[in-house]
Amino acid sequence: MNNKTLAIVSYITIIGWAIAFFSNKDANPKSSLVRYHLKQGLGLAIVNILFSIALTIVASIVPALAFLGLVGYAFIVLWVIGIIHASNSEEKPLPVIGKIFENKFSFI
């Protein structure tokens, strides 16, 4: 797979992220585009999981706040934006949360 494809695949579920990670790990030299989108995709997945856990706890305590689940659609929008940036071979951060993950995950 080429670098653009691996960058796109890094956003598609954790399995896609793992495929992109191990493919880039074996590549010589490693692609900065793929590394960047691996970091963004992993960060997005972590924030999404943490938000889902927190929302589940809050909604079980206060059922009237279950409407906050609609915020989950924002993660879909961020996911699509990440895929668009990857398909355009751009190393642009995701809105709101992207800057946080640019210098994190040194193992990638």
C-alpha atoms as a printed R data frame, in Angstrom:
    type eleno elety resid chain resno       x      y      z
1   ATOM     1    CA   MET     A     1   0.000  0.000  0.000
2   ATOM     2    CA   ASN     A     2   1.187  3.511 -0.650
3   ATOM     3    CA   ASN     A     3   1.527  6.175  2.025
4   ATOM     4    CA   LYS     A     4  -1.703  7.975  1.172
5   ATOM     5    CA   THR     A     5  -3.700  4.754  1.483
6   ATOM     6    CA   LEU     A     6  -2.065  3.908  4.804
7   ATOM     7    CA   ALA     A     7  -2.841  7.412  6.101
8   ATOM     8    CA   ILE     A     8  -6.511  6.958  5.181
9   ATOM     9    CA   VAL     A     9  -6.671  3.441  6.649
10  ATOM    10    CA   SER     A    10  -5.255  4.734  9.945
11  ATOM    11    CA   TYR     A    11  -8.639  6.355 10.671
12  ATOM    12    CA   ILE     A    12 -10.769  3.301  9.874
13  ATOM    13    CA   THR     A    13 -11.300  1.441 13.165
14  ATOM    14    CA   ILE     A    14  -8.582  0.158 15.462
15  ATOM    15    CA   ILE     A    15  -7.905 -2.739 13.092
16  ATOM    16    CA   GLY     A    16  -7.213 -0.313 10.240
17  ATOM    17    CA   TRP     A    17  -4.996  1.697 12.557
18  ATOM    18    CA   ALA     A    18  -3.016 -1.445 13.444
19  ATOM    19    CA   ILE     A    19  -2.605 -2.360  9.765
20  ATOM    20    CA   ALA     A    20  -1.291  1.122  8.972
21  ATOM    21    CA   PHE     A    21   0.966  1.091 12.043
22  ATOM    22    CA   PHE     A    22   2.649 -2.231 11.268
23  ATOM    23    CA   SER     A    23   2.916 -1.476  7.544
24  ATOM    24    CA   ASN     A    24   4.624  1.838  8.293
25  ATOM    25    CA   LYS     A    25   6.783  0.242 10.984
26  ATOM    26    CA   ASP     A    26   8.260 -2.158  8.420
27  ATOM    27    CA   ALA     A    27   8.720  0.569  5.793
28  ATOM    28    CA   ASN     A    28  12.124  2.058  5.188
29  ATOM    29    CA   PRO     A    29  12.115  5.057  5.423
30  ATOM    30    CA   LYS     A    30   9.017  5.633  7.518
31  ATOM    31    CA   SER     A    31   6.499  8.050  6.076
32  ATOM    32    CA   SER     A    32   5.931 11.237  8.045
33  ATOM    33    CA   LEU     A    33   2.443 11.490  6.502
34  ATOM    34    CA   VAL     A    34   1.445  8.071  7.820
35  ATOM    35    CA   ARG     A    35   3.019  8.739 11.234
36  ATOM    36    CA   TYR     A    36   1.122 12.033 11.519
37  ATOM    37    CA   HIS     A    37  -2.246 10.482 10.682
38  ATOM    38    CA   LEU     A    38  -1.564  7.492 12.936
39  ATOM    39    CA   LYS     A    39  -1.148  9.937 15.825
40  ATOM    40    CA   GLN     A    40  -4.282 11.864 14.883
41  ATOM    41    CA   GLY     A    41  -6.336  8.677 14.410
42  ATOM    42    CA   LEU     A    42  -5.200  7.167 17.713
43  ATOM    43    CA   GLY     A    43  -5.886 10.419 19.540
44  ATOM    44    CA   LEU     A    44  -9.362 10.630 18.033
45  ATOM    45    CA   ALA     A    45 -10.108  7.027 19.027
46  ATOM    46    CA   ILE     A    46  -8.932  7.585 22.611
47  ATOM    47    CA   VAL     A    47 -10.971 10.779 23.027
48  ATOM    48    CA   ASN     A    48 -14.017  9.069 21.524
49  ATOM    49    CA   ILE     A    49 -13.743  6.108 23.902
50  ATOM    50    CA   LEU     A    50 -13.230  8.324 26.952
51  ATOM    51    CA   PHE     A    51 -16.182 10.500 25.944
52  ATOM    52    CA   SER     A    52 -18.398  7.441 25.487
53  ATOM    53    CA   ILE     A    53 -17.467  6.069 28.902
54  ATOM    54    CA   ALA     A    54 -18.052  9.428 30.604
55  ATOM    55    CA   LEU     A    55 -21.372  9.898 28.800
56  ATOM    56    CA   THR     A    56 -22.546  6.436 29.805
57  ATOM    57    CA   ILE     A    57 -21.787  7.169 33.455
58  ATOM    58    CA   VAL     A    58 -23.449 10.604 33.366
59  ATOM    59    CA   ALA     A    59 -26.519  9.315 31.504
60  ATOM    60    CA   SER     A    60 -26.968  6.463 33.978
61  ATOM    61    CA   ILE     A    61 -26.883  8.920 36.886
62  ATOM    62    CA   VAL     A    62 -28.973 11.651 35.224
63  ATOM    63    CA   PRO     A    63 -31.095 10.123 32.429
64  ATOM    64    CA   ALA     A    64 -32.275 13.574 31.322
65  ATOM    65    CA   LEU     A    65 -28.748 14.243 30.013
66  ATOM    66    CA   ALA     A    66 -28.853 11.337 27.571
67  ATOM    67    CA   PHE     A    67 -29.327 13.866 24.751
68  ATOM    68    CA   LEU     A    68 -25.606 14.596 25.101
69  ATOM    69    CA   GLY     A    69 -25.115 11.450 23.043
70  ATOM    70    CA   LEU     A    70 -25.744 13.652 20.012
71  ATOM    71    CA   VAL     A    71 -22.275 15.104 20.576
72  ATOM    72    CA   GLY     A    72 -21.036 11.741 19.313
73  ATOM    73    CA   TYR     A    73 -21.831 12.942 15.811
74  ATOM    74    CA   ALA     A    74 -19.004 15.454 16.220
75  ATOM    75    CA   PHE     A    75 -16.587 12.520 16.318
76  ATOM    76    CA   ILE     A    76 -17.937 11.293 12.987
77  ATOM    77    CA   VAL     A    77 -17.348 14.757 11.531
78  ATOM    78    CA   LEU     A    78 -13.772 14.776 12.899
79  ATOM    79    CA   TRP     A    79 -13.236 11.306 11.473
80  ATOM    80    CA   VAL     A    80 -14.351 12.448  8.000
81  ATOM    81    CA   ILE     A    81 -12.166 15.567  8.221
82  ATOM    82    CA   GLY     A    82  -9.167 13.387  9.110
83  ATOM    83    CA   ILE     A    83  -9.809 11.103  6.145
84  ATOM    84    CA   ILE     A    84 -10.119 14.122  3.830
85  ATOM    85    CA   HIS     A    85  -6.798 15.529  5.088
86  ATOM    86    CA   ALA     A    86  -5.153 12.118  4.634
87  ATOM    87    CA   SER     A    87  -6.525 11.720  1.100
88  ATOM    88    CA   ASN     A    88  -5.172 15.173  0.197
89  ATOM    89    CA   SER     A    89  -1.751 14.236  1.679
90  ATOM    90    CA   GLU     A    90  -2.009 17.130  4.148
91  ATOM    91    CA   GLU     A    91  -0.550 17.068  7.635
92  ATOM    92    CA   LYS     A    92  -3.231 19.281  9.150
93  ATOM    93    CA   PRO     A    93  -4.486 18.688 12.688
94  ATOM    94    CA   LEU     A    94  -8.059 17.770 13.433
95  ATOM    95    CA   PRO     A    95 -10.154 20.697 14.665
96  ATOM    96    CA   VAL     A    96 -10.349 21.169 18.445
97  ATOM    97    CA   ILE     A    97  -8.349 18.071 19.504
98  ATOM    98    CA   GLY     A    98  -5.727 17.630 16.783
99  ATOM    99    CA   LYS     A    99  -3.008 19.911 18.190
100 ATOM   100    CA   ILE     A   100  -2.943 17.886 21.407
101 ATOM   101    CA   PHE     A   101  -1.752 14.735 19.636
102 ATOM   102    CA   GLU     A   102   0.859 16.157 17.263
103 ATOM   103    CA   ASN     A   103   3.740 15.593 19.703
104 ATOM   104    CA   LYS     A   104   2.324 12.635 21.621
105 ATOM   105    CA   PHE     A   105   2.677  8.891 21.043
106 ATOM   106    CA   SER     A   106   6.437  8.748 20.514
107 ATOM   107    CA   PHE     A   107   6.244  4.979 19.853
108 ATOM   108    CA   ILE     A   108   4.686  5.650 16.438
